[in-house]
């Protein structure tokens, strides 16, 4: 539990990390924003010892530049080693780690890299709480750009329970500060928690909704990649939250209506 000490956020400029910083600062906590742009590198350790000095809780929302399995695994392995070792020396008492619902079921790709991330964190000297989140509302736009080709958009057929990055950040902040039901679960020895949106969503339908919101006329199709050994997981519901997950709004439709300029 945080007792007034500093809280560090690794990946402080990323999709979730920047929201965690905002939430904590709105609550008047002293926040250390860890990012390469701030002169701190979690992979090579540059500036990290100084950044962690006096920190009590650490939120790890960092991610590397590549989603490829080996590159991502290398990033998470190096970053975790540095955060655990240097954090332990600095007296950090708790690490809260952002992960993905269903990542334990993957055999390859980014999901497998996140497995390595989780294992390394849970094996370190500092107690860690893993917060597995559903796919973010904000990620729909990214997937649409990745799948755009020849005037159409091709997306994986995916059952998910989309959640807003800000909603995930609020839960991470609660755990870091020892507040709320999520913090209580972590304190009671639950090392892995799940958080998702309030209802199941279909990725293709969400993308069509986003395209309509933008006024974009484009054909969007769901496909199954025969080269992906884990393709069945997307369609089977393996990425949906379990019965004990924290469910919190807004829905994707509500989130879209709340956007002023189409950005998160």
Secondary structure, DSSP 8 states (H G I E B T S, - for coil): --SS-EEEEETTTSTTHHHHHHHHHHTT--EEEE-GGGT--TTT-TTHHHHHTTEEEEEE----S--SHHHHHHHHHHHHHHHHHHHHHHT--EEEEEEETTGGG-SSHHHHHHHHHHHHHHHSSS-EEEEEE--BTTHHHHHHHHTEETTEEEEE--EE--B-HHHHHHHHHHHHHT-HHHHHHHHTT--EEEEE-SS-EEHHHHHHHHHHHHT---EEEEE--TT-TTHHHHHHTTTS--TT-EE----HHHHHHT-SSS--
